[in-house]
């Protein structure tokens, strides 16, 4: 299977509205310099994944300006916590911002920071 060709085909196909990665993308970094970023920019779609897919998400965001989603892969949705699926669907289908709480979080070093968060 030609992953790069498959990716380009998905962006060429106007019937496809989103790309959900099935699993982490070992070897994704080897594809980054061969991706047709103009094709992706001209045919924007939702892209969701994590792990090695993070490299793809950041490259697409940086080179096209499109928003990408660091989120569960299909394999994880099938076997993971139902809340992950519900949050992802809510995020992608609602006009309201998704609120995530950190009730169990702890401040390690108090302070403030500013900047652009990527990845």
C-alpha positions, -999 to +999 in steps of 0.1 A: +000+000+000+013+034-010+005+056+020+016+089+003-006+081-027-035+072-005-032+104+014-031+124-018-061+105-032-081+113-001-075+150-005-083+148-042-117+131-035-144+157-029-166+131-013-141+125+016-146+152+043-122+139+070-091+118+074-090+097+106-058+079+110-063+042+119-031+040+141+001+058+148+021+065+116+055+049+120+076+063+091+054+094+086+085+116+088+099+100+057+068+113+038+068+149+049+091+163+021+071+145-006+036+156+005+017+179-020+008+206+005-008+228-022-032+199-029-041+198+008-045+235+011-068+236-019-089+207-006-091+212+032-104+183+053-104+174+090-073+154+099-072+135+132-044+114+147-016+113+172+017+096+180+039+096+149+010+113+131+018+144+151+046+151+126+020+151+098-004+173+117+023+199+125+036+199+089+002+203+074-006+231+098+027+249+092+027+246+054-010+251+047-024+271+077-051+246+081-063+234+116-054+198+124-067+178+154-044+159+177-068+132+189-076+095+191-069+072+162-096+048+150-079+018+166-080+036+199-116+046+195-126+010+190-110-002+222-107+029+243-128+049+267-162+059+253-156+095+265-128+099+240-152+091+212-179+114+226-155+143+230-141+139+195-176+138+179-187+168+200-155+188+190-160+181+153-198+185+151-206+214+175-204+251+170-197+254+208-162+251+221-154+219+238-146+223+275-121+199+290-115+200+327-083+192+346-099+184+379-071+161+389-043+184+377-018+200+400+004+231+396+040+221+397+056+256+392+032+286+395+036+314+369+024+327+336+035+321+300+026+335+266+032+321+232+019+300+204+010+264+213+016+239+185+015+202+185 
